[in-house]
Amino acid sequence: LPDLPLEDALDPDVLEKSYQLPKDQAIARSQLPERWLQAYGGDGQNLPRKSDEEYQNEARWMYNQVFKARSYDRPTTESAII
């Protein structure tokens, strides 16, 4: 039997649900936040320029989502990361 690429071997719905479509792989390879790519276009070419303040807000949001919900101590966590 010939080896088939994953997208030919599986049902397209299964690939979509498991985030294995080419567009999902492109998002995974990019260094841009996924929600920005989804909001402004999957190619990353139409993204608006972000200010330092917007990047800081993004970082604060991510920190709160990951660490605040688990009640980690901020100074200890920050010193471990930095």
CYANA upper distance limits for C-alpha pairs under 8 A (distance plus 0.5 A):
  4 LEU  CA      8 ASP  CA      6.57
  4 LEU  CA      9 ALA  CA      6.40
  5 PRO  CA      9 ALA  CA      6.79
  6 LEU  CA     10 LEU  CA      6.71
  7 GLU  CA     11 ASP  CA      8.14
  7 GLU  CA     12 PRO  CA      7.60
  7 GLU  CA     15 LEU  CA      7.53
  7 GLU  CA     20 GLN  CA      8.41
  7 GLU  CA     21 LEU  CA      7.88
 10 LEU  CA     14 VAL  CA      7.18
 10 LEU  CA     15 LEU  CA      7.25
 11 ASP  CA     15 LEU  CA      6.99
 12 PRO  CA     16 GLU  CA      6.63
 13 ASP  CA     17 LYS  CA      6.66
 14 VAL  CA     18 SER  CA      6.65
 15 LEU  CA     19 TYR  CA      6.52
 15 LEU  CA     20 GLN  CA      5.42
 15 LEU  CA     21 LEU  CA      6.38
 16 GLU  CA     20 GLN  CA      6.59
 16 GLU  CA     21 LEU  CA      6.42
 19 TYR  CA     24 ASP  CA      6.04
 19 TYR  CA     25 GLN  CA      8.12
 20 GLN  CA     24 ASP  CA      6.46
 20 GLN  CA     25 GLN  CA      6.93
 21 LEU  CA     25 GLN  CA      6.90
 22 PRO  CA     26 ALA  CA      6.68
 23 LYS  CA     27 ILE  CA      6.83
 23 LYS  CA     42 GLY  CA      7.70
 24 ASP  CA     28 ALA  CA      6.76
 25 GLN  CA     29 ARG  CA      6.72
 26 ALA  CA     30 SER  CA      6.76
 27 ILE  CA     32 LEU  CA      8.30
 27 ILE  CA     34 GLU  CA      6.86
 27 ILE  CA     37 LEU  CA      7.81
 27 ILE  CA     42 GLY  CA      7.62
 28 ALA  CA     34 GLU  CA      8.41
 32 LEU  CA     36 TRP  CA      7.64
 32 LEU  CA     37 LEU  CA      7.56
 32 LEU  CA     44 GLY  CA      8.23
 33 PRO  CA     37 LEU  CA      7.09
 34 GLU  CA     38 GLN  CA      6.71
 35 ARG  CA     39 ALA  CA      6.46
 36 TRP  CA     40 TYR  CA      6.40
 36 TRP  CA     41 GLY  CA      8.30
 36 TRP  CA     47 LEU  CA      7.81
 37 LEU  CA     41 GLY  CA      5.70
 37 LEU  CA     42 GLY  CA      5.35
 37 LEU  CA     43 ASP  CA      7.59
 37 LEU  CA     44 GLY  CA      6.37
 37 LEU  CA     47 LEU  CA      8.01
 38 GLN  CA     42 GLY  CA      6.31
 40 TYR  CA     44 GLY  CA      7.83
 40 TYR  CA     46 ASN  CA      6.59
 40 TYR  CA     47 LEU  CA      6.19
 41 GLY  CA     45 GLN  CA      8.01
 41 GLY  CA     46 ASN  CA      6.89
 41 GLY  CA     47 LEU  CA      7.93
 50 LYS  CA     54 GLU  CA      6.38
 50 LYS  CA     55 TYR  CA      7.23
 51 SER  CA     55 TYR  CA      6.95
 52 ASP  CA     56 GLN  CA      6.65
 53 GLU  CA     57 ASN  CA      6.65
 54 GLU  CA     58 GLU  CA      6.68
 55 TYR  CA     59 ALA  CA      6.66
 56 GLN  CA     60 ARG  CA      6.55
 57 ASN  CA     61 TRP  CA      6.58
 58 GLU  CA     62 MET  CA      6.71
 59 ALA  CA     63 TYR  CA      6.58
 60 ARG  CA     64 ASN  CA      6.62
 61 TRP  CA     65 GLN  CA      6.66
 62 MET  CA     66 VAL  CA      6.66
 63 TYR  CA     67 PHE  CA      6.13
 63 TYR  CA     68 LYS  CA      7.54
 64 ASN  CA     68 LYS  CA      5.20
 64 ASN  CA     69 ALA  CA      7.32
 65 GLN  CA     69 ALA  CA      6.67
 66 VAL  CA     70 ARG  CA      7.59
 67 PHE  CA     71 SER  CA      6.74
 67 PHE  CA     72 TYR  CA      5.99
 67 PHE  CA     74 ARG  CA      8.44
 68 LYS  CA     72 TYR  CA      6.68
 72 TYR  CA     76 THR  CA      8.49
 72 TYR  CA     77 THR  CA      7.24
 73 ASP  CA     77 THR  CA      6.51
 74 ARG  CA     78 GLU  CA      6.41
 75 PRO  CA     79 SER  CA      6.58
 76 THR  CA     80 ALA  CA      6.75
 77 THR  CA     81 ILE  CA      6.77
 78 GLU  CA     82 ILE  CA      6.45
